[in-house]
Amino acid sequence: MHKILFLFCILFSSLLLKAQDTLNVVPDKKVVIGITETPPFVVEEGEELSGLSIASWELINRKLSLDYEYKSYPDLTTLLQAVEDGAVDFSINPVTVTDLRMERVNFSQPYFISHTAIAKRKEHLVWRFFKNLWSWKFMSALLLLLGVIFIFGLLIWFFERKHNPDEFGGGARGIAQGFWWSAVTMTTVGYGDKSPRTTGGRFVGFIWMFLAIIIISSLTAGIASALTVQSMNDKIGAVSDLERFHVATVRNSGSQEFLDQYDIKYMALENRRQGFDLLDKDPEAVFIYDQPILQYEIEKQDIGDKVEVLQKTLKKDYYSYSFPKGSPWLSLINPELVKTLKTMEWRRLIRDY
């Protein structure tokens, strides 16, 4: 009997403590949620708020039923400072989780996975064609092709110079005639004005005719690629390649921390609009920022014919809610956030946005 009474007291005490913790977490006043406009996650249209982050919080609060209000900040820097200082209870903005930020605030379970991407002004096709004419990729392919033609022209001249002097005789003149024969044979034009007569010359010609089919198909493909396909995706194969461009990003963003980590020189801008203005003025500029935000702005401003987001990305980003250090809200909201991410409604929101 005493044991049963003891266990009942422990159970009652634990329930009482849990209820007390809940009361401590849920205050009588409204919960203050910090935000800053970050389309398509937080979109401010007058007094109306929309976006993926707003929708995610509304789904979570269906279970929590908290009385809340939004407090808007001009940029992410001041918002994170407000979170760190406890001026707001938490923020639902899509904040990229980084090592430096984890020293200042706490983060929830990530609710969106994205990438840090590169935006660049599109090059005109005609301009790209003529610029690529002088690229090393094109010049090296062309030089290699001429070198192979010269080698077989020299071989045919070596065998034919004495036995066929009318067509391949002489020194420099004979070598030039051999080069001409080699080029004509490779391109399968077949004028018939030059033809080998010796056994050695015909053997070289036989080998060259079949080898030329393979060589010309691969080399011409390389030349065509150098002229038409070469783009920024080809030029940026590693982070260090960014040093050849005028790099810009938004101040105090996750992209800035990434560039600092790799010691890449950049211009720190106040907002994303300045980044797109820079792309419009400077053809050698690249704007490093969050991929979904870049794509949203390009679509919103209808500048898809002028600006593109490169397929190659720099790193993966995890977006989370942010909380002051030691905030009791984190333990309350995190489980509901995880449950929300498993719902069909959340998947539909991701698809719509």
C-alpha positions in Angstrom: 0.0 0.0 0.0 2.8 2.3 0.9 4.6 1.5 -2.4 1.4 2.3 -4.4 1.0 5.6 -2.5 4.7 6.5 -3.2 4.4 5.8 -6.9 1.2 7.8 -7.1 3.0 10.8 -5.4 5.8 10.5 -7.9 3.4 10.4 -10.9 1.4 13.4 -9.5 4.5 15.4 -9.0 5.8 14.8 -12.5 2.5 15.8 -14.0 2.4 18.9 -11.8 6.0 19.8 -12.9 5.1 19.2 -16.6 2.0 21.4 -16.2 4.1 24.1 -14.5 6.7 24.0 -17.3 4.0 24.4 -19.9 2.6 27.4 -18.0 6.1 28.9 -17.9 6.4 28.4 -21.7 3.0 29.7 -22.7 2.6 33.2 -21.3 -0.5 35.3 -21.0 0.9 37.9 -23.5 1.1 37.4 -27.2 4.0 35.6 -28.6 6.3 38.0 -30.6 7.6 36.4 -33.8 10.3 38.3 -35.7 10.3 38.4 -39.5 11.9 40.2 -42.4 10.7 40.1 -46.0 12.4 37.2 -47.8 10.4 36.1 -50.8 9.1 33.4 -51.4 9.3 32.5 -47.7 8.1 35.7 -46.1 6.2 38.0 -48.5 4.8 41.4 -47.2 2.0 42.9 -49.3 0.7 45.8 -47.2 -0.5 44.3 -44.0 -0.9 40.9 -45.6 1.7 38.3 -45.0 2.2 35.1 -47.1 5.0 32.7 -48.0 6.3 29.3 -47.2 7.6 30.2 -43.7 4.3 31.9 -42.8 2.4 28.8 -44.0 4.6 26.5 -42.1 4.0 28.4 -38.8 0.2 28.5 -39.4 0.3 24.7 -39.7 2.3 24.3 -36.5 0.1 26.7 -34.6 -3.0 24.7 -35.4 -1.9 22.3 -32.6 -0.4 24.9 -30.3 -3.2 27.5 -30.6 -0.9 30.3 -29.5 -1.8 34.0 -29.5 0.9 35.6 -31.6 1.9 38.7 -33.5 4.6 39.4 -36.0 7.3 42.1 -35.6 8.9 43.1 -38.8 12.6 44.1 -39.2 14.3 45.8 -42.2 16.9 43.1 -42.8 18.2 39.8 -41.6 21.1 41.4 -39.6 18.8 43.3 -37.3 16.4 40.4 -37.1 19.1 38.0 -35.9 20.3 40.6 -33.4 16.7 40.9 -32.1 16.5 37.1 -31.7 19.9 37.0 -29.9 18.9 39.8 -27.5 15.5 38.3 -26.8 13.6 41.2 -28.3 11.4 38.6 -30.0 10.5 35.1 -28.8 11.7 33.5 -32.0 11.8 34.0 -35.7 10.3 31.8 -38.5 12.4 33.4 -41.2 14.5 31.0 -43.4 17.8 31.4 -41.6 20.7 29.2 -42.9 22.3 27.2 -40.1 26.0 28.0 -39.9 28.7 27.5 -37.2 28.9 31.3 -36.4 25.2 31.7 -36.1 24.9 28.6 -33.8 27.2 30.5 -31.4 24.6 33.3 -31.2 21.2 31.6 -31.4 19.6 28.2 -31.3 18.0 26.6 -34.3 15.0 24.3 -34.8 14.7 21.2 -37.0 15.4 22.4 -40.6 12.2 22.8 -42.5 13.7 23.5 -46.0 16.8 22.3 -47.8 18.2 24.5 -50.4 21.6 25.5 -52.0 23.8 28.5 -52.3 23.8 29.4 -56.0 25.4 31.7 -58.5 23.4 34.2 -60.6 25.0 35.7 -63.7 23.9 37.9 -66.5 23.2 35.9 -69.7 25.6 36.3 -72.5 24.3 37.0 -76.0 24.8 33.9 -78.2 26.6 35.8 -81.0 28.9 37.5 -78.5 29.6 34.2 -76.8 30.4 32.6 -80.2 33.0 35.2 -81.2 34.5 35.3 -77.7 34.9 31.5 -77.7 36.7 31.7 -81.0 39.7 33.0 -79.0 39.3 30.6 -76.1 42.1 28.2 -75.3 39.7 25.3 -75.6 39.0 26.2 -79.2 42.6 27.1 -80.1 44.0 23.9 -78.7 41.5 21.7 -80.6 42.3 23.6 -83.8 46.1 23.3 -83.3 45.8 19.6 -82.6 43.8 19.1 -85.7 46.3 21.0 -87.9 49.2 19.1 -86.2 47.8 15.6 -87.1 47.1 16.7 -90.7 50.7 18.0 -91.0 52.2 14.7 -89.6 50.4 12.6 -92.2 51.1 15.1 -94.9 54.8 14.9 -94.0 54.7 11.0 -94.1 53.1 10.9 -97.5 55.7 13.4 -98.8 58.5 11.3 -97.4 57.4 8.2 -99.4 56.4 10.0 -102.6 59.0 12.8 -103.0 61.3 10.7 -105.2 58.9 8.4 -107.0 56.2 11.0 -107.6 58.0 14.3 -108.0 55.3 15.9 -110.1 52.8 15.8 -107.3 55.0 15.7 -104.1 58.4 16.8 -105.4 60.6 19.5 -104.0 61.3 20.5 -100.4 58.9 23.0 -98.9 56.6 22.8 -101.9 56.4 19.0 -101.6 55.6 19.2 -97.9 52.9 21.8 -98.6 51.4 19.4 -101.3 51.5 16.6 -98.7 49.6 18.8 -96.2 47.0 19.6 -98.9 46.5 15.9 -99.7 46.2 15.1 -96.0 43.6 17.8 -95.5 41.6 16.8 -98.6 41.6 13.1 -97.5 40.6 13.9 -94.0 37.6 16.0 -95.1 36.6 13.3 -97.7 36.5 15.9 -100.4 38.5 13.7 -102.8 39.6 16.1 -105.5 41.9 13.4 -107.0 44.6 15.9 -108.0 47.1 14.2 -105.6 47.4 10.5 -105.0 50.1 8.3 -103.6 51.8 5.8 -106.0 54.4 4.0 -103.9 53.6 1.1 -101.6 54.6 3.0 -98.5 52.6 6.1 -99.6 49.5 4.0 -100.2 49.8 2.2 -96.9 50.0 5.6 -95.1 47.0 6.8 -97.2 45.1 3.6 -96.2 45.7 4.1 -92.5 45.0 7.9 -92.7 41.6 7.4 -94.5 40.2 5.2 -91.7 42.0 7.1 -88.8 40.7 10.4 -90.1 37.1 9.3 -89.7 37.6 8.8 -86.0 39.8 11.9 -85.5 37.7 14.4 -87.4 34.5 13.3 -85.6 36.0 13.8 -82.2 37.9 16.9 -82.9 35.1 18.7 -84.7 32.8 17.8 -81.8 35.4 19.4 -79.5 35.6 22.5 -81.7 31.9 22.8 -81.9 31.6 22.5 -78.1 34.2 25.2 -77.6 32.3 27.5 -79.9 28.7 26.9 -78.8 28.4 25.2 -75.4 31.1 26.9 -73.3 29.3 28.8 -70.6 29.7 30.0 -67.0 29.0 26.4 -65.8 32.1 25.3 -67.6 34.2 28.2 -66.2 33.3 27.6 -62.6 34.3 24.1 -61.7 35.6 24.9 -58.2 35.2 27.6 -55.6 38.6 29.0 -56.5 37.3 29.8 -60.0 35.2 32.6 -58.4 38.3 34.7 -58.0 38.2 35.4 -61.8 34.9 37.3 -61.5 33.5 40.2 -59.6 31.8 38.4 -56.7 29.0 40.0 -54.7 26.7 38.7 -51.9 24.4 40.1 -49.2 26.0 41.3 -46.0 25.8 39.0 -43.0 24.3 36.2 -45.0 25.2 32.5 -45.0 26.7 33.1 -48.5 29.1 35.7 -47.0 30.3 33.3 -44.3 30.9 30.7 -47.1 33.0 33.2 -49.1 35.0 34.2 -46.0 35.7 30.5 -45.3 37.4 30.2 -48.7 39.0 33.7 -48.7 37.1 34.8 -51.8 37.2 38.5 -52.4 33.6 39.9 -52.7 31.5 43.0 -52.5 29.1 43.0 -49.5 25.7 44.4 -50.5 22.9 45.6 -48.3 20.2 43.6 -50.0 19.4 41.3 -52.9 18.1 44.2 -55.1 21.6 45.7 -55.2 22.9 42.3 -56.4 20.6 42.3 -59.4 21.4 45.9 -60.1 25.1 44.9 -60.2 24.4 42.1 -62.6 22.7 44.6 -64.9 25.7 46.9 -65.0 28.7 44.6 -64.8 28.9 41.6 -67.3 31.7 40.0 -65.2 29.8 40.1 -61.9 28.3 37.1 -60.2 25.8 37.3 -57.4 26.1 34.5 -54.7 23.0 34.0 -52.7 20.2 31.5 -51.8 19.0 29.6 -54.8 15.2 29.8 -54.2 15.4 33.5 -53.4 17.4 34.2 -56.6 14.9 32.2 -58.7 11.9 33.9 -57.2 13.4 37.4 -57.8 14.2 36.6 -61.5 10.7 35.4 -62.0 9.1 38.3 -60.1 11.1 40.9 -62.0 10.6 39.0 -65.3 14.3 39.1 -66.2 14.8 35.5 -67.1 16.0 36.6 -70.6 18.8 38.6 -69.0 19.8 36.8 -65.8 20.2 33.1 -65.1 21.0 30.9 -62.1 23.7 28.5 -62.9 23.1 24.8 -62.5 26.3 24.3 -60.4 25.7 25.2 -56.8 28.3 25.9 -54.1 26.9 24.3 -51.0 23.8 22.8 -49.4 21.8 25.1 -47.0 19.4 24.1 -44.2 16.7 26.7 -43.3 15.4 26.7 -39.7 13.5 28.8 -37.1 15.9 30.7 -34.8 15.5 31.1 -31.0 17.4 33.0 -28.3 19.8 30.9 -26.4 18.1 28.8 -23.7 14.6 29.6 -25.1 11.9 27.3 -23.8 10.0 27.7 -27.1 12.4 25.5 -28.9 11.4 22.3 -27.1 7.7 23.2 -27.5 7.8 24.0 -31.3 10.3 21.5 -32.5 8.2 18.4 -32.1 5.2 20.1 -33.9 7.5 21.2 -36.7 8.8 17.7 -37.2 5.2 16.4 -37.4 4.2 19.1 -39.9 7.1 18.2 -42.2 5.6 14.7 -42.5 2.1 15.8 -43.6 0.8 15.8 -47.2 -0.3 19.4 -46.7 3.3 20.5 -46.2 4.4 18.6 -49.4 1.7 20.4 -51.3 2.9 23.8 -50.0 6.5 22.9 -51.1 5.3 22.0 -54.5 3.1 25.2 -54.8 5.9 27.5 -53.7 
